[in-house]
Amino acid sequence: MDNTELTREQLEQEVSDLRQQLAELKKEHSSESMPGSEQRALRASEEKFAKAFHASPDSIIISALADGRIIDVNEGFQSISGYSRDEAIGRTSLELNLWTSTEKREKVADILRTQGYVRDMEMNFHRKSGDPFTGLVSIQHIELDAERCLVSVVRDITEHKQTLEELRQHREQLQALTDLAPVAISWANRQGDILYCNNKFRELYGYSLEDIPTLDRWYHLAYPDQEYRKSVIARWETGVDNAIKSGREIAPIEANIVCKNGSTRYVEISGTVLPNRVLAIFNDISDRKQAEEALRSEKDFSNTLIQASPAFIVAIAPDGKTMLMNESMRKELGYSEAEVVGTDYLTTFVPKTDRKDLIKVFQNLNSTTVFTTNENRVLTRDGRKLLVEWRGQQICDSDGHVEYFIGVGIDITERKRAESERDRLEEQLRQAQKMEAVGQLAGGIAHDFNNILTAIQGNAELLKMDIPDTSVQTKFADEIIKGSNRAADLTRQLLAFARKGKWQAVPIDIHDVISQTVSMLTHSIDRRIDIRLELHASPSTITGDPTQLQNTMLNLGVNARDAMPNGGTLTYATRRVTLTQTDCDNHPFDLTPGEFIEICITDTGIGMDNETQQRIFEPFFTTKEVGKGTGLGLAGVYGCILNHEGGISVCSEPGCGASFKILLPLADSKTKTTPETSTENTPIRGTGHILVVEDEESVRNFVAASLNNLGYTVHTCYDGVDGTEYYRRHHSEIDIVILDLIMPKMNGEDTFIEMKKINPNVKAIIASGFSHAQTTNKMLNEGALTLLNKPFNMIKLSQAIAKHIRDNTQKQ
């Protein structure tokens, strides 16, 4: 290696070693007495020292220890100090005015006296011109020609210090700018140390540099899920490698970051690769992602409504091709989805005689933005023609061009055959279309509607009793009864939606319920969610209400979907378990020992902390944003499971998904669980005194007329106050009271309580348009005979009464 490439420390050591060797050689031998080989070695050493001494760019001074006089200096000294060699030799550093501070010179002298050398001490000096400069000083004792000397090496670091100061100022400016930046910024070295995080970073995510000194620590905190963490790291490192190769910026990636407070923010991470530095910029896009998720949820929700709606819904492109047809319409027409999409709507689904009129409808839709109404017939696969009433509208893109026409239709074939029921059926079908909108009013609407249906159905039956079976009027009456039965089915759907319908206790194969639920979820959740069935329980029959249980399975499935915004796995699994008395005693729910079916609904979503798990089943508690959840779903699930004498629990950890475990008692094969029903299809006659308390006049009149025709003595009252007063006067004569649950002035429950005060053994049948579970259960526990759900016909009415006056009844 050339001497000019020697480091300062190497040079100092070299000088020291050579001087020491030279002194020892001179001391022991004179040149005259040395052999030739030793003389040559000595000259080589001197030449080597001279080269190192003179070639060094640092200032080297050799001075006498005794008086400080300079013995020799190199070219580096002359260049740095400005003094020539002749000006320096024989003078001291003080005489040359090299020191800017005599105190610091004395400090150096003290160090030399105590430890014998000085290493890399930063000092300030004067040049010959008087200009100051900063030097890095190292001093070593040597012996030269039997004289104690000092070798002083000074490296001029003035420019280096200035560069460091400029770098410091630049860094301060850069930090000030980044701290004011509106986006989160951090940078780390290639060894994995995080060197800096700006104010926005700390504000958004809550982590300070002390929390995340390394990239590894940051990755574990920001991405607690192991698999997700691996994915993010792989994508980021790929981007860094590509940026290094291409010399471009790091391509953005998106990731969910878990903040210090446990919340999650969605960010777009980009950056730049610098020498031994990687600068990362975190652009928070949580609001945008929330908007995208809201839009996706809205689309899923809309699609679910479209597919679940009992109405016909069809979307037709401007060229007449069918773009969408909902399940209700496809099922009624007899087609699959694959057979429908892309077909010409007019030639496939519309009779030739109706096509001309429908073309005019499309032309009208194309020229107006308002809804239009029309009726046309629709062809089924087997050639039947359904009469459908449509509401249609054009749907335009952002430029105002028509994208497609949307039509919502009602099959009014039966309605046309029973014109007297037209208004009622239209209203009921419209309510079915707007099932989500009726919401909280569904129960009340169904109650009033059931009163009307009871009167219509009952009066039609009374009409049939007075006309011959062969009369055309009998057919009309049958159509009325048929139509009212269809309307009653629709009200039951409303009641199920409002969760106020009658609770059933029938044998149910829970595997069928789960399979139906998964079928619905498959059409409404993110395709990235894989739904798995592991149904191993055998047998799988329980006793309960199929509607409530399906709502429960669906609610848990939808919750799991919301917990996996980026996809995942949803599993429905069952197995048979046996609970002992000890198991039941240790269980938080009131369970009876025996055979149970265990249902586990597991997702791989974001999971929940312990605090959330403690409150998950509380009414109105929700972790969703305002407007995205009512907090009633899991409360309803909890109530349903308790109604079925089961138990439910949840197990979860943040970032590790959640598992809901449900226990339901298996049906006892020896116990008859099917609700008791009568095989009679004719009214049962009887005798007795019946008091009817009903505020709805049409229902009151129908019940009175029916019971009179069946042989009973009937008295009617229009409200609870009137009924109580009449019962007070005639309770000894009255066999049974038919008591409406919802009435003005005094409701059915209060009326029943007052009647019990008069006669503790009062026999009362509760009649209601929907079941107030708590109220009816309370009345039944206090002695009411049964619940008669509206709408009811003469047969159900007579059977309910005959069951409790069996001694006075006889078949008609």
Secondary structure, DSSP 8 states (H G I E B T S, - for coil): --GGG--HHHHHHHHHHHHHHHHHHHHH--TTTS-HHHHHHHHHHHHHHHHHHHH-SSEEEEEETTT--EEEE-HHHHHHH---HHHHTTS-TTTTT-BS-HHHHHHHHHHHHHHSEEEEEEEEEE-TTS-EEEEEEEEEEEEETTEEEEEEEEEE-HHHHHHHHHHHHHHHHHHHHHHH-SSEEEEEETTSBEEEE-HHHHHHH---TTT-SBHHHHHHHH--SHHHHHHHHHHHHHHHHHHHHH-S-EEEEEEEEE-TTS-EEEEEEEEEEETTEEEEEEEE-HHHHHHHHHHHHHHHHHHHHHHH-SSEEEEE-TTSBEEEE-HHHHHHHT--HHHHTTSBHHHHHS-HHHHHHHHHHHHHHHH-SS-EEEEEEEE-TTS-EEEEEEEEEEEE-TTS-EEEEEEEEEE-HHHHH-GGGHHHHHHHHHHHHTHHHHGGGHHHHHHHHHHHHHHHHHHHHHHHHTS-TTSHHHHHHHHHHHHHHHHHHHHHHHHHHHT-S----EEEEHHHHHHHHHHHHHTTS-TTEEEEEEE--SS-EEEE-HHHHHHHHHHHHHHHHHT-TT-EEEEEEEEEEEE-HHHHHHSSS---SEEEEEEEEEE-S----HHHHHHTTSTT--SS-TTS--S-HHHHHHHHHHHTT-EEEEEE-TTS-EEEEEEEEB--TTS--S-------S-EEE--EEEEE-S-HHHHHHHHHHHHHTT-EEEEESSHHHHHHHHHHHTTT-SEEEEESS-SSS-HHHHHHHHHHH-TT--EEEEESS--HHHHHHHHHTT--EEEESS--HHHHHHHHHTT-GGGEEE-
